Amino acid sequence: MSVVKTVGLFARSIPRAFRKTNPRTRLAPCQQSTRCIHSGTKRPAQPAVAEQDEQTTSGLVNPQLSFPCLDNVENKTRELTGKRSLAGPEPSYTTGEHETFHSAEPILLDWGGVLPSFDIAWEAWGTLNADKSNAILLHTGLSASSHARSTGRNKKPGWWEKFIGPGAPLDTNKYFVICTNVLGGCYGSTGPSSVDPLSGKRYATSFPILTMSDMVRAQYRLLDHLGIQKLYASVGCSMGGMQSLAVGILDSERVGRIVSVSGCARSHPYSIAMRHTQRQVLMNDSAWAQTRGNYYNTLPPHQGMKLAREIATITYRSGPEWEKRFGRSRADPSKPPALCPDFLIETYLDHAGEKWCLEYDANSLLYVSKAMDLFDLGRELQEATAQRRRENADKLSDRFQQEESLVAMCNLTLPEKPYEEQESSAEIMASASIPEGQPMSSGAPPEDLVRGLSPLRDIPTLVLGVASDILFPAWQQREIAETLRKVGNRSVTHVELGEDRSLFGHDTFLLDLEGVGGEIRRFLG
């Protein structure tokens, strides 16, 4: 095929509306045909691009590269497709034996959705004392299960194994530690992969939009069931650090202490952008896109999940750690470079994505990550949410008809005018209404957030951040601490682990028993 013909095909592949509105992408007249329209002269002939011929004499043409990374994806697709004759290729996400709390009462969600009933998977360690005053509710990260520590029924090590137990930071000689799988998850709690009791089919993308507060309300139902009126402490890391704060916002009388590690009081644009990117690569996997998320009896979107996990892993760790751990080393320096994973860091990311792509439900990733994006403890959003909940309260009554709920379905349309880049930092600062001289990510906390965190004024709070964390940067934990102090909280402990203490980035909360665990132990004790 000639270069000219290739360019012509490329031009026709650009959406018509986009070609009209973006002058920088419009093709010049001479690029649209072999005759130059504005001069009347014929363009010089272009050399044809010869196609690769397997029988071309060796040495005259560069050999075709091999792509084992793509071969692996295709092999996995064939393997999963071959299982369709059984119960479907969608894997079981169970993590072993756990307790299940079932709520037969419906729950109204912040954005108007209703679950007619729901399950919460939970596990516990230690002994609940007679007056039920020693309970600690442990909140998880995005994709974690309730299995934070091994149990007699499930001896597999948990995701926080060394942090829980006799003499550990969450000392089971003192405390009754409860951990749940969040609402919207896939490890035993009700989520998109669960069966809708009204339709008898999987929820899939008919599952309603969730918020962090919805997840906490579901946890409160479990606490009510256990007869726990007030928590000794609410402890959480990452997404759990958001929830630990939300517990006190929803009902400050039900929690005695708060621990928020590598969390935030409101999601910031960078973390939203990174989670958006993960959702986009997942939703553009043909297995997801062609079914619009209703893939449970067909092929799961394993390729999109793998890529999403690779993106996430980049945000979980830090550049300095990877510099020391991998540097610029290649997996096999004796072989020529490849377009598939070649550097050690590439093979690490590839392995991380491959290992995880079938361990978590794709739709749960979409819904739970979106709930993180929506998180904002400012008073304005709290008031708007309260108003919306009042307007939707009748959905819990017997008079509510299911057809009416369809009105609340997503009707989002993209703006006709795209976002325009601003030319200078001064314009950005002006549009953000930030006082002159005040950094965008530090300084006095916004008044809306001060008003929003006022319910936490009398609750002792530990806020811990990590300097090498790029997903929940340390300024966000400083913002929480400074806002609480401005509210009037005199019992705020703020700790920031510098790069001299941890290079593990956001994942420090999973790895640093001495730094993270030691601070939690001192605060709770």
C-alpha positions as CSV (number, residue, x, y, z in Angstrom):
1,M,0.0,0.0,0.0
2,S,1.4,3.4,-0.9
3,V,2.2,6.1,1.7
4,V,-0.3,8.4,0.1
5,K,-3.1,5.8,0.3
6,T,-2.2,5.2,3.9
7,V,-2.5,8.8,4.7
8,G,-5.8,9.0,3.0
9,L,-7.1,6.1,5.0
10,F,-5.9,7.8,8.2
11,A,-7.7,11.0,7.3
12,R,-11.0,9.1,6.7
13,S,-10.6,7.3,10.1
14,I,-10.8,10.7,12.0
15,P,-14.3,11.4,13.1
16,R,-15.9,14.0,10.9
17,A,-17.0,16.3,13.7
18,F,-13.5,16.3,15.1
19,R,-11.9,17.2,11.8
20,K,-14.2,20.3,11.5
21,T,-13.6,21.6,15.0
22,N,-9.9,21.1,15.6
23,P,-7.9,23.0,12.9
24,R,-4.6,21.5,14.0
25,T,-5.7,18.0,13.0
26,R,-7.3,19.0,9.6
27,L,-5.4,17.7,6.6
28,A,-3.9,20.1,4.1
29,P,-5.3,19.9,0.5
30,C,-2.1,18.3,-0.7
31,Q,-2.6,15.5,1.8
32,Q,-6.0,14.6,0.5
33,S,-5.2,13.5,-3.0
34,T,-2.3,12.9,-5.4
35,R,-2.9,16.3,-7.1
36,C,-2.1,19.5,-5.3
37,I,-5.4,21.4,-5.4
38,H,-4.0,24.9,-4.7
39,S,-1.2,24.7,-7.2
40,G,-2.5,22.4,-9.9
41,T,0.8,20.5,-10.0
42,K,1.0,16.8,-9.5
43,R,2.8,15.6,-6.3
44,P,6.0,13.5,-6.8
45,A,5.4,9.8,-6.7
46,Q,6.0,8.2,-3.3
47,P,7.8,4.9,-2.9
48,A,5.5,2.1,-2.1
49,V,5.8,0.4,1.3
50,A,6.5,-3.3,0.7
51,E,4.7,-5.8,2.9
52,Q,6.7,-8.2,4.9
53,D,7.2,-11.4,3.0
54,E,8.1,-14.5,5.0
55,Q,10.1,-15.8,2.1
56,T,12.2,-12.7,1.6
57,T,15.9,-13.5,1.5
58,S,17.4,-13.4,5.0
59,G,19.5,-10.2,5.5
60,L,17.6,-8.0,3.0
61,V,14.6,-7.3,5.3
62,N,14.5,-6.8,9.1
63,P,13.0,-9.8,10.8
64,Q,9.5,-9.6,12.4
65,L,9.7,-9.2,16.1
66,S,8.0,-11.7,18.3
67,F,5.4,-10.6,20.9
68,P,5.1,-13.2,23.7
69,C,3.2,-10.7,25.9
70,L,0.4,-10.7,23.3
71,D,0.6,-14.4,22.8
72,N,0.0,-14.8,26.5
73,V,-3.1,-12.7,26.4
74,E,-4.5,-14.6,23.5
75,N,-3.7,-17.9,25.1
76,K,-5.5,-16.8,28.3
77,T,-8.5,-15.7,26.2
78,R,-8.7,-19.1,24.5
79,E,-8.4,-20.9,27.9
80,L,-11.2,-18.8,29.5
81,T,-13.4,-19.1,26.4
82,G,-13.0,-22.9,26.5
83,K,-14.6,-22.9,30.0
84,R,-17.9,-21.4,28.8
85,S,-19.5,-24.8,28.6
86,L,-19.2,-25.0,32.4
87,A,-20.4,-22.4,34.9
88,G,-18.9,-19.6,32.9
89,P,-15.3,-18.3,33.1
90,E,-15.9,-15.7,35.7
91,P,-13.8,-16.9,38.7
92,S,-15.0,-17.2,42.3
93,Y,-13.7,-14.3,44.4
94,T,-14.1,-16.0,47.7
95,T,-11.2,-15.8,50.1
96,G,-12.1,-18.7,52.3
97,E,-14.4,-19.0,55.3
98,H,-15.9,-15.8,56.7
99,E,-19.0,-14.6,58.5
100,T,-21.9,-13.1,56.6
101,F,-24.3,-10.5,57.9
102,H,-27.5,-10.3,55.9
103,S,-29.7,-7.3,56.1
104,A,-33.2,-8.0,54.9
105,E,-34.0,-4.3,55.2
106,P,-33.4,-2.1,52.1
107,I,-30.7,0.5,52.1
108,L,-31.0,3.9,50.4
109,L,-27.8,5.1,48.8
110,D,-26.6,8.6,48.5
111,W,-27.2,9.0,44.8
112,G,-30.7,7.6,44.9
113,G,-30.1,3.9,44.3
114,V,-31.7,1.3,46.5
115,L,-30.6,-2.2,47.4
116,P,-33.6,-4.2,48.6
117,S,-31.3,-6.3,50.8
118,F,-27.6,-6.8,51.1
119,D,-24.8,-9.0,52.6
120,I,-21.7,-7.9,54.4
121,A,-18.8,-10.4,54.7
122,W,-16.8,-9.9,57.9
123,E,-14.2,-11.5,60.1
124,A,-13.1,-10.7,63.6
125,W,-10.2,-11.4,66.0
126,G,-10.0,-11.1,69.8
127,T,-12.9,-11.1,72.2
128,L,-15.7,-8.6,72.6
129,N,-15.9,-7.6,76.2
130,A,-19.1,-7.6,78.4
131,D,-20.0,-4.0,77.7
132,K,-19.0,-4.2,74.1
133,S,-16.7,-1.2,74.4
134,N,-13.4,-2.7,73.0
135,A,-14.4,-3.1,69.3
136,I,-12.2,-1.7,66.5
137,L,-13.6,-1.4,63.0
138,L,-10.8,-1.9,60.5
139,H,-11.5,-0.4,57.0
140,T,-9.8,-1.8,53.9
141,G,-8.2,-0.5,50.8
142,L,-10.0,-0.6,47.4
143,S,-9.6,-4.3,46.5
144,A,-9.0,-6.0,49.9
145,S,-11.3,-8.6,51.5
146,S,-12.3,-9.0,55.1
147,H,-9.4,-11.4,55.6
148,A,-7.0,-9.1,57.3
149,R,-5.5,-11.9,59.4
150,S,-5.6,-15.7,59.4
151,T,-8.3,-17.4,61.4
152,G,-9.0,-20.9,62.6
153,R,-11.4,-21.3,59.7
154,N,-9.1,-19.7,57.1
155,K,-5.4,-20.1,57.8
156,K,-4.3,-18.2,54.8
157,P,-2.3,-15.1,55.9
158,G,-4.3,-11.9,55.7
159,W,-3.5,-8.6,54.1
160,W,-2.5,-7.1,57.5
161,E,-1.4,-10.3,59.1
162,K,1.4,-8.9,61.3
163,F,-0.6,-5.8,62.4
164,I,-3.3,-7.8,64.2
165,G,-2.9,-10.3,67.0
166,P,-1.7,-10.7,70.6
167,G,0.8,-7.9,71.3
168,A,0.4,-6.5,67.7
169,P,-0.5,-2.9,67.0
170,L,-4.2,-4.0,66.9
171,D,-3.7,-6.1,70.1
172,T,-6.3,-8.9,70.2
173,N,-5.5,-9.3,73.9
174,K,-7.2,-5.9,74.4
175,Y,-9.5,-5.3,71.4
176,F,-12.1,-7.0,69.3
177,V,-11.1,-6.2,65.7
178,I,-13.7,-6.4,63.0
179,C,-12.9,-6.2,59.3
180,T,-15.5,-6.2,56.5
181,N,-15.5,-6.5,52.7
182,V,-17.0,-3.2,51.6
183,L,-20.4,-2.9,50.0
184,G,-19.8,-3.0,46.3
185,G,-16.9,-5.5,46.7
186,C,-16.8,-9.1,45.5
187,Y,-15.4,-11.0,48.4
188,G,-18.7,-11.9,50.0
189,S,-20.4,-8.5,50.3
190,T,-23.1,-7.5,47.9
191,G,-21.7,-5.9,44.8
192,P,-22.2,-5.9,41.0
193,S,-21.4,-9.6,40.7
194,S,-24.2,-10.4,43.2
195,V,-27.6,-11.6,42.2
196,D,-30.3,-8.9,42.3
197,P,-33.1,-10.5,44.4
198,L,-35.8,-8.7,42.3
199,S,-34.6,-9.8,38.9
200,G,-32.8,-13.1,39.7
201,K,-29.9,-11.9,37.6
202,R,-26.5,-10.5,38.4
203,Y,-26.6,-6.8,39.1
204,A,-23.7,-6.0,36.7
205,T,-23.9,-2.4,35.7
206,S,-27.5,-2.0,37.0
207,F,-25.8,-1.8,40.4
208,P,-26.4,1.7,41.8
209,I,-23.6,4.2,42.2
210,L,-22.0,4.1,45.7
211,T,-20.2,6.5,48.1
212,M,-17.9,5.9,51.0
213,S,-20.8,6.9,53.3
214,D,-23.0,4.2,51.8
215,M,-20.3,1.7,52.7
216,V,-20.1,3.0,56.2
217,R,-23.9,2.8,56.7
218,A,-23.8,-0.8,55.7
219,Q,-21.1,-1.4,58.3
220,Y,-23.3,0.4,60.9
221,R,-26.0,-2.2,60.2
222,L,-23.5,-4.9,61.1
223,L,-22.5,-3.1,64.3
224,D,-26.2,-2.8,65.2
225,H,-26.6,-6.5,64.7
226,L,-23.6,-7.2,67.0
227,G,-25.0,-4.8,69.6
228,I,-22.0,-2.5,69.4
229,Q,-23.2,1.0,70.1
230,K,-19.8,2.8,70.2
231,L,-16.5,1.8,68.6
232,Y,-13.3,2.0,70.6
233,A,-11.7,3.1,67.4
234,S,-12.2,3.4,63.6
235,V,-9.0,2.5,61.8
236,G,-8.4,2.6,58.1
237,C,-5.6,2.9,55.5
238,S,-5.8,4.2,51.9
239,M,-9.5,4.1,51.0
240,G,-10.1,2.9,54.5
241,G,-8.5,6.1,55.7
242,M,-11.4,7.9,54.0
243,Q,-14.0,5.6,55.6
244,S,-12.5,6.0,59.1
245,L,-13.2,9.7,58.9
246,A,-16.6,9.1,57.4
247,V,-17.6,7.0,60.4
248,G,-17.2,10.0,62.7
249,I,-19.0,12.4,60.2
250,L,-22.0,10.1,60.0
251,D,-22.3,9.7,63.7
252,S,-19.7,11.2,66.0
253,E,-21.3,9.6,69.1
254,R,-20.5,6.1,67.8
255,V,-16.7,6.3,67.7
256,G,-14.1,7.0,70.4
257,R,-10.9,7.4,68.3
258,I,-10.0,7.7,64.6
259,V,-6.9,6.5,62.8
260,S,-6.5,7.6,59.2
261,V,-3.4,6.3,57.4
262,S,-2.5,7.5,53.9
263,G,-6.0,8.7,53.4
264,C,-7.6,12.1,52.6
265,A,-10.6,14.2,53.4
266,R,-11.4,14.8,49.7
267,S,-10.1,13.2,46.5
268,H,-7.8,15.4,44.5
269,P,-7.5,15.6,40.7
270,Y,-4.4,13.5,40.3
271,S,-5.8,10.4,42.1
272,I,-9.1,10.9,40.2
273,A,-7.2,11.0,36.9
274,M,-5.3,7.8,37.7
275,R,-8.4,5.9,38.7
276,H,-10.2,7.3,35.6
277,T,-7.4,5.9,33.4
278,Q,-7.8,2.5,35.0
279,R,-11.5,2.5,34.4
280,Q,-11.0,3.5,30.8
281,V,-8.6,0.7,29.9
282,L,-10.9,-1.7,31.6
283,M,-14.1,-0.5,29.9
284,N,-12.4,-0.5,26.5
285,D,-11.6,-4.2,26.8
286,S,-13.9,-5.7,24.2
287,A,-15.1,-8.3,26.7
288,W,-16.5,-5.4,28.8
289,A,-17.4,-3.0,26.1
290,Q,-19.4,-5.5,24.0
291,T,-21.5,-6.6,27.0
292,R,-21.5,-3.2,28.7
293,G,-20.3,-4.9,31.9
294,N,-22.7,-7.9,31.6
295,Y,-19.9,-10.4,31.1
296,Y,-20.6,-12.8,33.9
297,N,-21.6,-15.7,31.7
298,T,-19.0,-15.0,29.0
299,L,-15.4,-13.9,28.9
300,P,-14.2,-11.7,31.8
301,P,-12.3,-8.5,30.7
302,H,-8.9,-9.9,31.9
303,Q,-6.8,-7.9,29.5
304,G,-8.3,-4.6,30.7
305,M,-8.0,-5.7,34.3
306,K,-4.3,-6.5,33.8
307,L,-3.6,-3.1,32.4
308,A,-5.6,-1.3,35.1
309,R,-3.6,-3.1,37.7
310,E,-0.3,-2.1,36.1
311,I,-1.4,1.5,36.2
312,A,-2.5,1.2,39.8
313,T,0.8,-0.4,40.8
314,I,2.7,2.6,39.4
315,T,0.7,4.8,41.9
316,Y,1.1,2.4,44.8
317,R,4.9,2.4,44.9
318,S,7.6,5.1,44.5
319,G,10.3,6.1,42.0
320,P,13.1,6.1,44.6
321,E,12.2,2.5,45.7
322,W,12.2,1.4,42.0
323,E,15.5,3.1,41.3
324,K,17.1,1.1,44.1
325,R,15.2,-2.1,43.3
326,F,15.3,-2.2,39.5
327,G,17.3,0.7,38.2
328,R,17.7,0.4,34.4
329,S,18.4,-3.3,34.5
330,R,17.0,-5.5,31.7
331,A,15.7,-9.0,32.3
332,D,18.2,-10.5,29.9
333,P,20.9,-8.1,28.7
334,S,22.3,-10.8,26.4
335,K,19.3,-10.6,24.1
336,P,18.2,-7.7,21.8
337,P,15.6,-5.3,23.2
338,A,12.0,-6.2,22.7
339,L,8.7,-4.3,22.6
340,C,7.2,-6.7,25.1
341,P,8.4,-6.4,28.8
342,D,12.1,-6.2,28.6
343,F,13.3,-4.0,31.5
344,L,13.0,-5.5,35.0
345,I,10.5,-2.8,36.0
346,E,8.4,-3.8,32.9
347,T,8.4,-7.5,33.9
348,Y,7.5,-6.5,37.5
349,L,4.4,-4.6,36.3
350,D,3.5,-7.3,33.8
351,H,3.6,-9.9,36.6
352,A,1.6,-7.7,38.9
353,G,-1.2,-7.3,36.3
354,E,-1.2,-10.9,35.3
355,K,-1.4,-12.2,38.8
356,W,-4.3,-9.9,39.7
357,C,-6.5,-9.8,36.6
358,L,-8.8,-12.6,37.7
359,E,-8.6,-12.1,41.4
360,Y,-11.1,-9.2,41.6
361,D,-14.3,-8.4,39.8
362,A,-14.0,-5.8,37.1
363,N,-17.3,-4.1,37.9
364,S,-16.4,-3.9,41.6
365,L,-13.2,-2.1,40.5
366,L,-15.3,0.4,38.5
367,Y,-17.9,1.1,41.3
368,V,-15.5,1.2,44.3
369,S,-12.9,3.3,42.5
370,K,-15.7,5.8,41.5
371,A,-16.8,6.0,45.1
372,M,-13.3,7.0,46.0
373,D,-13.4,9.8,43.4
374,L,-16.7,11.1,44.7
375,F,-15.3,11.4,48.3
376,D,-15.4,14.9,49.7
377,L,-16.1,15.7,53.4
378,G,-16.7,19.4,52.7
379,R,-20.0,20.8,54.2
380,E,-21.4,21.8,50.8
381,L,-21.4,18.3,49.5
382,Q,-22.7,16.9,52.8
383,E,-25.7,19.3,52.7
384,A,-26.4,18.5,49.0
385,T,-26.3,14.7,49.8
386,A,-28.6,15.2,52.8
387,Q,-31.1,17.0,50.6
388,R,-30.9,14.3,47.9
389,R,-31.5,11.6,50.5
390,R,-34.6,13.5,51.8
391,E,-35.9,13.7,48.3
392,N,-35.4,10.0,47.7
393,A,-36.6,8.8,51.1
394,D,-39.9,7.5,49.7
395,K,-38.0,4.9,47.7
396,L,-37.8,2.9,50.9
397,S,-41.6,2.8,51.3
398,D,-43.9,0.1,50.1
399,R,-45.6,2.6,47.8
400,F,-42.4,3.0,45.7
401,Q,-42.7,1.4,42.3
402,Q,-39.6,-0.1,40.8
403,E,-40.3,1.7,37.5
404,E,-39.9,5.1,39.2
405,S,-36.3,4.2,40.0
406,L,-35.4,4.2,36.3
407,V,-35.8,7.9,36.2
408,A,-32.6,8.2,38.2
409,M,-30.6,6.3,35.7
410,C,-27.4,8.0,34.4
411,N,-28.1,10.5,31.7
412,L,-24.7,12.1,31.6
413,T,-23.7,13.9,28.5
414,L,-20.3,15.3,27.7
415,P,-20.0,19.1,27.4
416,E,-20.1,20.4,23.8
417,K,-17.2,22.7,24.4
418,P,-14.0,20.8,25.4
419,Y,-11.8,22.0,28.3
420,E,-9.4,24.6,27.1
421,E,-5.8,24.6,28.3
422,Q,-4.8,27.7,30.2
423,E,-1.6,29.5,29.1
424,S,0.1,30.3,32.4
425,S,0.3,29.4,36.0
426,A,-1.1,32.9,36.9
427,E,-4.3,32.0,35.0
428,I,-4.6,28.7,36.8
429,M,-4.1,30.3,40.2
430,A,-6.7,33.0,39.4
431,S,-9.3,30.5,38.2
432,A,-8.8,28.4,41.3
433,S,-9.5,31.5,43.6
434,I,-6.4,30.8,45.6
435,P,-5.0,33.8,47.6
436,E,-1.7,35.1,46.2
437,G,1.3,33.4,47.7
438,Q,-0.6,30.4,49.0
439,P,0.5,27.0,47.5
440,M,-2.3,25.1,45.9
441,S,-1.7,22.0,48.0
442,S,-0.9,23.5,51.4
443,G,-1.6,26.5,53.5
444,A,-4.9,27.3,55.3
445,P,-7.5,24.6,54.8
446,P,-10.6,25.6,52.8
447,E,-13.5,26.9,55.0
448,D,-15.9,24.4,53.4
449,L,-13.7,21.5,54.7
450,V,-13.4,23.1,58.1
451,R,-17.2,23.2,58.4
452,G,-17.4,19.7,57.0
453,L,-15.1,18.2,59.6
454,S,-16.6,20.0,62.6
455,P,-18.3,16.8,63.8
456,L,-14.8,15.4,64.6
457,R,-13.9,18.2,67.0
458,D,-14.0,16.1,70.1
459,I,-12.6,12.8,68.7
460,P,-8.9,12.0,69.2
461,T,-7.5,11.4,65.8
462,L,-4.2,10.0,64.4
463,V,-3.4,11.1,60.9
464,L,-0.4,9.4,59.3
465,G,1.1,10.1,55.9
466,V,4.2,9.0,53.8
467,A,6.4,11.5,52.0
468,S,7.0,9.0,49.1
469,D,3.3,8.5,48.5
470,I,2.2,9.9,45.1
471,L,-1.4,8.6,45.2
472,F,-2.4,10.1,48.5
473,P,0.4,12.7,48.9
474,A,1.5,13.8,52.3
475,W,0.0,17.2,52.0
476,Q,-3.4,15.6,52.1
477,Q,-2.8,14.2,55.5
478,R,-1.4,17.5,56.6
479,E,-4.6,19.1,55.4
480,I,-6.7,16.7,57.5
481,A,-4.6,17.5,60.7
482,E,-4.6,21.2,60.1
483,T,-8.4,21.3,59.4
484,L,-9.1,19.3,62.6
485,R,-7.0,21.7,64.6
486,K,-8.8,24.7,63.1
487,V,-12.1,23.0,64.0
488,G,-10.9,23.0,67.6
489,N,-9.8,19.4,68.0
490,R,-7.0,19.4,70.6
491,S,-6.3,15.7,70.3
492,V,-4.8,15.5,66.8
493,T,-1.6,13.4,66.3
494,H,0.0,13.9,62.9
495,V,2.9,11.8,61.8
496,E,4.7,12.0,58.5
497,L,7.2,9.2,57.5
498,G,9.9,10.8,55.4
499,E,11.8,9.0,52.7
500,D,14.5,8.2,55.2
501,R,12.0,6.0,56.9
502,S,10.0,4.6,54.0
503,L,10.5,4.4,50.2
504,F,7.5,2.2,49.6
505,G,5.1,5.0,48.6
506,H,1.4,4.4,49.2
507,D,2.0,0.7,50.0
508,T,3.9,1.6,53.1
509,F,0.8,1.0,55.2
510,L,1.0,-2.7,54.1
511,L,4.7,-3.1,54.7
512,D,6.0,-0.9,57.5
513,L,5.2,-2.7,60.8
514,E,7.5,-0.6,62.9
515,G,6.7,2.9,61.4
516,V,2.9,2.6,60.7
517,G,2.2,-0.2,63.2
518,G,4.2,1.5,66.0
519,E,2.4,4.8,65.6
520,I,-1.0,3.1,65.7
521,R,0.0,1.1,68.8
522,R,1.1,4.2,70.7
523,F,-2.0,6.1,69.7
524,L,-4.5,3.4,70.7
525,G,-2.6,2.6,73.9
